[in-house]
Amino acid sequence: MEMSLEVVVLPVADVDRAKHFYQALGWRLDADFAGADGFRVVQFTPPGSGASIIFGTGLTEAAPGSAQGLHLVVAEVTAAHAFLVDHGVAVSPVFHDADGVFHRAGTTGRVPGPDPARRSYASFASFTDPDGNGWVLQEITTRLPGR
């Protein structure tokens, strides 16, 4: 049975502020629906992505900013980093993991700069949205077999 991750719910405190942030990144606004009693759903899709994010009011009981480790795959992490900086986003410097495996929580094990061998899956940068939801850019140039 095939399954596809389609939507990730982000907990935010201010829906309009979050909408402005993701719109400024050039993400496609798919929906902004309001229902009864203040219920609201806003959906965005990153360029080239098959999955979307939604946020709003009445969608989750999670604390604003508690979504962490959300990955955005990019073909060139330094170009993606520059794009975010140009759009006013505070983004970490590009880094790779000290052990060369995968990035860790927080900043432990981060080595400045992209992976020296520029191996696919091994270079990163991170940023947060205005609520503190944590995003990671991951450079993937060649996918592992079957992916």
Residue pairs with C-beta under 8 A, 6 or more apart in sequence:
4 50
5 51
6 50
6 51
6 52
7 43
7 51
7 52
7 53
7 54
8 51
8 52
8 53
8 54
8 67
8 70
9 53
9 54
9 55
9 59
9 60
9 62
9 67
10 18
10 53
10 54
10 55
10 67
10 129
10 131
10 133
11 55
11 59
11 60
11 62
11 63
11 64
11 65
11 66
11 67
11 131
11 133
12 18
12 55
12 56
12 64
12 65
12 129
12 130
12 131
12 133
13 64
13 65
13 131
14 130
14 131
15 40
15 42
15 55
15 56
15 57
17 130
17 131
18 42
18 55
18 129
18 130
18 131
19 29
19 32
19 42
19 44
21 129
21 130
22 29
22 44
22 53
22 129
23 29
23 44
24 87
24 88
25 46
25 84
25 87
25 89
26 47
26 87
27 44
27 45
27 46
27 47
28 44
28 45
28 46
28 47
29 42
29 43
29 44
30 43
30 44
30 45
30 52
31 41
31 42
31 43
31 54
32 40
32 41
32 42
32 43
33 40
33 41
33 42
34 40
35 41
35 58
37 58
38 57
38 58
39 56
39 57
39 58
40 56
40 57
40 58
41 54
41 56
41 59
42 54
42 55
42 56
43 52
43 53
43 54
44 52
44 53
44 54
45 51
45 52
45 53
46 72
49 72
53 70
64 131
64 132
64 133
65 128
65 129
65 131
65 132
65 133
66 132
66 133
67 133
67 134
68 105
68 133
68 134
69 105
69 134
69 136
70 133
70 134
70 135
70 136
71 135
71 136
71 137
71 138
72 80
72 135
72 136
72 137
72 138
73 138
73 139
73 140
74 80
74 137
74 138
74 139
74 140
75 139
75 140
75 141
76 139
77 94
77 114
77 123
77 124
77 125
77 137
77 138
77 139
78 94
78 114
80 125
80 137
80 139
81 91
81 93
81 94
81 125
81 137
84 91
84 125
84 127
84 137
85 91
89 127
90 127
90 128
91 125
91 126
91 127
91 137
92 107
92 110
92 125
92 126
92 127
93 112
93 113
93 125
94 112
94 113
94 114
94 123
94 124
94 125
95 103
95 110
95 111
95 112
95 113
95 114
95 123
95 124
95 125
96 110
96 111
96 113
96 114
96 115
96 116
96 122
96 123
96 124
97 103
97 104
97 109
97 110
97 111
97 122
97 124
98 109
98 110
98 111
99 109
100 115
100 119
100 122
102 121
103 109
103 110
103 124
103 126
103 136
104 110
114 122
114 123
114 139
115 122
115 123
115 139
118 139
118 141
120 139
120 140
120 141
120 142
120 143
120 144
121 138
121 139
121 140
121 144
122 139
123 138
123 139
124 136
124 137
124 138
124 139
125 136
125 137
126 134
126 135
126 136
126 137
127 134
127 135
127 137
128 134
128 135
129 135
